Every structure is written in C-alpha cells, then in structure tokens.
Amino acid sequence: MTESQAAALDDLLSRWHAWQQGAKASRGFAPKSLVCGDYRTSRQYDDGNGALDSDLDAFQSRQVDHEVRQMQEPHRTAIYVQARNLSTGFAVWFSPRLPQERAEREALVAVARQIICVRLLASGVIS
C-alpha cells in the first residue's frame, strides 16, 4: 500500500464511520424547506450546492460498507475499530475481540488495512 493509498483509506474509513452513524457533513443549504415541509428543491442546478459531492460520498460509503461486511473476523472488527478511531481523531477505541497484546493488535490492523485496500482497489473506490 502506497502512502497516498493509505491516506485515501484513512479518509474513506473516517467518512464511512460518520456515514454509518447518520452524521452528514454540511455542504451548502439544506435540500428541504423548513417552512414548506416536504418540498425539495430541484437537483438540476444543485451541483454548486454540493449535491454531486454528497452523492459521491454516499456511493463511496456504501461501497466501503459492502466491502467491510464481506471481510472475515477478526479483520472486520479491526476495520470497525480503526474507522472509529480515525473518525474521532483519537486512538482510544478498542475491542475485546482483538488481541490484548499491542504488537499483535497492530499487526492484525495492518493486515486488515491491506485486505480492505485491495478490495477497494478492485472495486474502483481507491485508485
């Protein structure tokens, strides 16, 4: 895994964790009117408001979610914990399913990151 792929993977995992939690990054104005209930603006000219970027982020997050769910344990758990740590910005989250020994855990996370990187490269999410 190259440095740029590692950085892209960190970014994807962080955004994927936020997407799973239902958090949305604010881009432009809300697509729904508070006054008129369910009225939605036309998306025809909404690319300047971030609609295309939001669609791309959601597509990438769905793809990451699919690839992570296909992984075997304990690699899947390692990716979940890694994503949570990246999303919060602190390396304090852990799982009792992972090895307690720090060196073993770091080796497992490295293998899990390599596996997910290969899967995301194959699916075209990371280049």
N, C-alpha and C positions, 0 to 999 in steps of 0.2 A: 504494500500500500504506500503510495507516494504521500508527500506532505500535503499537497493540495487535496488529494482524496480524503486524507484524514481530517482536514479542516472542513471539507464539504460534508463528511459523515457526521462530524460533531454538530454542525449547523442543522442538518436534517434530523438527527436524533433529538435535538433540543426543540425544534419546531414541531416534530411529531408528538413529543410528550405533551406540549402545550395544546396541540390539536386534540389529543385524546382526552384531555381534561375539559375540553369545551371552551378554552380560552381563545379569544380572537384578537389578533393584533389590529390596532386601529389604523385604517387607511382611508383617508378622506371622510366623507359623510356617511351616515347610516343609510342603508338602502330602503329602510321602511320609514314612513312618516309617523310620528308620534300622534299627530292630530287626526289623521285620516285612517287610522287603523291598519288594514291590510294592503293599502295602496303601496305598490312598489314602483320605483322609477324604471324607465326603460333602460335596458343594458346596451342599447345600440351605441350610445356615445359615452358609456360609463368607463371606458378604458383609462381615461385620465383620472378617474376617481379610485383606481386600484382594483377594479373588478377582475381584470385578466390576471393580475398578480395573485389575487386571492384564490382564483380558480386553480392556478398552477400550484400554489401552496397546498391546497386541499387535495389535488391529484397526487402530488408527491407524498403527502402524509398517508393517503390511502394505500399507496404502493408500498411505503415503508411498513405500514401496519400489516399488510398482507405477507410481506417477506419475513417479518419478525415472527408472525404467528406460525409460519411454516418451519421455523427452526426447532431443533430438539433441545430438551432440557439438558444441562443447566445453562446452555448458551443463551436461550431465550431470556431467562431470568437475569443473566449478566447484562444483556442489552437493555432490559427494562430499567435496571438499577443505573446503568451508565446514562441512559436518556434522562432519568430523573435528576441525577447529579449535574448533567450538562444544562438542563433547563433551569434549575435553581441557582446554578453558579457555585455551588458548594459540594465538595466531595465527602458528604457526611452520611448519605443514604447507603444502606447495605441490606442484604437479605440473608436470613438464616439458611437458605438453600445453597448459598455459595460457601466455598471453603473459608474457614476462620483464619487460616494462615494467609498473611498478606501477600507473600510471593506467589502462592498457589492461586489466590484470587486474581491477582494482576495478570498472571499467565492465562487464566481462563477468560478474562475480559479481553485480552489481546487476541486470543483465538476467536472469540465470539465476534469481535470487531472485524477480523479478517473474513469470517464467514459472511457476515451481513454485507460487507463491502463488495465481495464477489457477487453476491446475489443482486445487489443494487446496480452493479456494473452491468450484469447480464440483462437486467430489466430496463436499462437505459436511464435510470434516475440519476446516477453519478456517471460522469464521463472522465 
